[in-house]
């Protein structure tokens, strides 16, 4: 999973407005974030073409305020022409897989 800086993420959101993707927001010291990242790694093993990137929210002050990120871990699904979708509850690999699969199907 590629890690993006605030500038890279802003560029991806503004320039790739034709493509849907998801952003995993985390902090390095968050235990739940580590568990979520492991679940996402399993999904990426099954679907390597999943358009998914990660960002350390500590380095995204502007975006976290603009997007009103309430807590981490958070997965933000960005689809052209639609409102951002925020996933805060990471119940299982299966649930995350079902929520993120539409991103692969659009590719």
BELVENFEN-V305723 format. One record per backbone hydrogen bond with DSSP energy under -0.5 kcal/mol. CO is the residue of the C=O (numbers start at 1). NH is the residue of the N-H. If there is no record, write none. Layout:
BEGIN
CO_NH / CO_NH
END
This chain:
BEGIN
2_54 / 5_9 / 6_10 / 7_11 / 8_12 / 9_13 / 10_14 / 11_15 / 12_16 / 15_17 / 16_19 / 21_78 / 22_53 / 23_25 / 23_76 / 24_55 / 25_73 / 25_74 / 26_57 / 27_30 / 29_31 / 30_34 / 31_35 / 32_36 / 33_37 / 34_38 / 35_39 / 36_40 / 37_41 / 38_42 / 39_43 / 40_44 / 41_45 / 42_46 / 43_47 / 47_50 / 50_52 / 51_22 / 52_2 / 53_24 / 54_4 / 55_26 / 55_57 / 56_59 / 57_60 / 60_64 / 61_65 / 62_66 / 63_67 / 64_69 / 74_25 / 74_76 / 75_77 / 75_87 / 76_23 / 76_78 / 77_79 / 77_85 / 78_21 / 79_82 / 85_77 / 86_88 / 87_75 / 88_90 / 89_91 / 92_96 / 93_97 / 94_98 / 95_99 / 96_100 / 97_101 / 100_103 / 100_104 / 101_104 / 101_105 / 102_106 / 104_107
END
